[in-house]
Amino acid sequence: MKYLNFNAALNQYVSDHNNQDDELLENLRLETYQKTGRRMMISSDQAQFLRTLVALTKPKKILEVGVFTGYSSTVIARSIADDAHIFACDISEEWTAIAQNFWRQAGVQNKISLLLGEATETLSTLIQMDNSESFDLAFIDADKINYDAYFEMAYKLLKPGGTIIVDNVLWKGTVAQPERNDNDISALRLLNDKVAADDRVVSTLLPIGDGMLFIVKQ
């Protein structure tokens, strides 16, 4: 088997051949760094992957677990049709206030419903309200310890043929380092192993950004 060694030059080449952030998304990244000191956002390469996926699958009902300051939801909302809608789950009023500001700037605020609260409780409520098998796409980028629970609930909410994308599944490469082990790494290894052996889905683990698990419900 042949594998590419993704050195800095090759990474830059790939990045140069993907669409980069426009001014609004650059401003969103900058404000996020300034106000939170955190970088919990997908890369511009991952954003282009999501745009391409949306162009291919044309989802109408989308679930996002983990909003943070709204970068990925803004990317998706700008890519979906006018009659499509995102249900965005997060626990932080402070961080999602930044998201809502940029949704308004992007003109996509009417395409997104923010669901504040513990994501496990929010997803359980959606299931109880007869939303099972009604979503076309789910994007999970939240606390890693609950990834398995989020996957299982997103699976219930997803239509057959629907797609789940899970971010950070390589966790800076630590999932492949046996000597590294904490709660986050263990949770990610558990999910990666489980999905790879799950005959309910077809999946592939993509080395984009910090790793994205691409799952299609059978």
C-alpha positions in Angstrom: 0.0 0.0 0.0 1.1 3.5 -0.7 0.9 6.4 1.7 1.7 10.0 1.3 3.9 11.8 3.8 2.0 15.0 4.5 4.8 17.4 5.1 4.4 21.1 5.4 4.8 21.7 1.7 2.2 19.1 0.7 -0.2 20.4 3.3 0.2 23.9 1.9 -0.4 22.6 -1.7 -3.6 20.9 -0.6 -4.7 24.0 1.2 -3.9 26.2 -1.8 -6.3 24.1 -3.9 -9.2 24.3 -1.5 -11.4 27.4 -1.0 -10.1 29.5 1.8 -12.0 31.5 4.4 -13.6 34.7 3.1 -13.5 37.9 5.2 -16.5 37.0 7.3 -15.1 33.6 8.3 -11.6 35.1 8.9 -13.2 37.7 11.2 -15.1 34.9 13.0 -11.8 33.0 13.6 -10.1 36.2 14.8 -12.9 37.1 17.2 -13.0 33.6 18.5 -9.3 33.6 19.4 -9.6 37.1 20.9 -12.6 36.4 23.1 -12.2 32.7 24.0 -8.5 32.0 23.6 -9.5 28.7 22.0 -9.2 27.2 18.5 -12.0 24.7 18.6 -13.0 25.2 15.0 -12.7 23.0 11.9 -9.9 23.9 9.5 -10.6 25.7 6.2 -9.9 22.3 4.4 -12.6 20.7 6.5 -14.9 23.5 5.7 -14.4 22.9 2.0 -15.1 19.2 2.6 -18.4 20.1 4.3 -19.3 22.4 1.4 -18.6 19.7 -1.1 -20.6 17.1 0.9 -23.6 19.5 1.1 -23.4 20.1 -2.6 -23.5 16.4 -3.2 -26.2 15.3 -0.7 -28.4 18.4 -0.6 -29.5 17.9 3.0 -32.7 19.6 4.1 -32.7 18.8 7.8 -29.3 19.1 9.6 -28.2 18.4 13.1 -25.1 20.0 14.6 -23.8 18.8 18.0 -21.3 21.4 19.3 -21.7 25.0 18.0 -18.9 26.9 19.8 -18.7 30.2 18.0 -20.5 29.1 14.9 -17.8 28.6 12.3 -19.0 25.2 11.0 -22.7 26.1 11.3 -22.1 29.3 9.3 -20.2 27.3 6.6 -23.0 24.7 6.3 -25.9 27.3 6.5 -24.4 29.3 3.6 -24.2 26.1 1.5 -27.6 24.6 2.1 -30.8 25.5 0.2 -33.1 28.3 1.4 -35.7 25.7 2.6 -33.1 23.6 4.5 -32.6 24.0 8.3 -30.0 23.4 10.9 -30.8 22.4 14.5 -27.6 23.5 16.4 -27.0 22.1 19.9 -24.6 23.7 22.4 -24.5 24.4 26.2 -22.7 27.8 26.2 -24.7 31.0 26.0 -21.5 33.0 26.0 -19.9 31.2 23.0 -23.1 30.9 21.0 -23.8 34.6 21.4 -20.7 35.1 19.1 -22.2 32.5 16.7 -25.6 34.2 16.5 -23.9 37.5 15.7 -22.0 36.0 12.8 -25.1 34.1 11.6 -26.8 37.5 11.3 -23.8 39.0 9.5 -23.9 36.0 7.1 -27.7 36.4 6.6 -28.3 32.8 7.6 -30.0 33.3 11.0 -33.3 32.1 9.7 -31.8 28.8 8.6 -30.6 27.9 12.1 -32.4 27.0 15.4 -30.1 27.2 18.4 -30.9 24.5 21.0 -29.2 25.4 24.3 -28.6 22.7 26.9 -26.8 19.4 27.5 -26.6 17.8 24.1 -27.6 14.4 25.4 -30.8 15.8 26.8 -31.5 17.9 23.7 -31.1 14.9 21.4 -33.2 12.7 23.6 -35.9 15.3 23.4 -35.7 15.4 19.6 -36.1 11.6 19.6 -39.1 11.7 21.9 -40.7 14.4 19.7 -40.9 12.0 16.8 -37.9 13.3 14.9 -36.4 9.8 14.4 -35.2 9.1 10.9 -36.0 12.7 9.8 -32.5 14.2 9.5 -30.3 14.1 6.4 -27.0 15.1 7.9 -25.4 15.3 11.4 -22.2 17.0 12.3 -20.6 16.1 15.7 -17.9 18.3 17.1 -18.3 18.5 20.9 -17.0 16.9 24.1 -15.3 13.7 23.2 -16.3 11.7 26.2 -19.9 11.7 25.0 -19.1 10.9 21.3 -20.5 7.4 21.5 -23.8 8.7 23.0 -24.0 11.4 20.3 -23.3 8.9 17.6 -26.1 6.6 18.7 -28.7 9.3 19.1 -27.7 10.9 15.8 -28.1 7.5 14.2 -31.6 7.3 15.5 -32.4 10.7 14.2 -30.9 10.1 10.8 -32.8 8.8 7.7 -31.5 5.7 6.0 -28.8 7.0 3.6 -28.1 10.0 5.8 -24.7 11.1 6.8 -22.9 11.6 10.1 -19.6 13.5 10.2 -17.6 13.3 13.4 -14.6 15.7 14.0 -11.4 15.3 15.9 -11.3 11.5 15.6 -7.4 11.4 15.2 -6.9 13.8 18.2 -3.5 15.1 16.9 -2.5 11.5 16.2 -2.7 10.4 19.8 -5.3 7.7 19.1 -2.5 5.8 17.3 0.0 6.1 20.2 -0.6 3.2 22.7 1.3 5.0 25.4 -1.1 7.9 25.3 -4.3 7.4 27.2 -6.8 9.7 28.8 -10.6 9.9 28.8 -10.8 11.8 25.5 -8.4 9.5 23.7 -10.1 6.4 25.1 -13.5 7.7 24.0 -12.3 8.4 20.5 -10.6 5.0 20.1 -13.8 3.4 21.3 -15.9 5.2 18.7 -13.4 4.6 15.9 -13.3 0.9 16.6 -17.0 0.6 17.1 -18.0 2.4 13.8 -15.4 0.4 11.8 -17.1 -2.8 12.9 -20.7 -1.6 12.8 -22.7 -3.3 10.0 -25.5 -0.7 10.4 -23.3 1.9 8.6 -20.7 2.3 5.9 -17.8 4.5 7.1 -14.4 5.9 6.3 -11.9 7.7 8.5 -10.5 10.7 6.6 -7.2 12.3 7.6 -8.5 15.8 7.0 -7.8 18.4 9.7 -7.7 16.5 13.0 -9.5 13.6 11.4 -13.1 13.2 10.3 -15.2 10.1 10.5 -17.5 9.9 7.5 -20.5 7.6 8.3 -23.5 6.7 6.1 -26.5 5.0 7.7 -27.5 1.8 5.9 
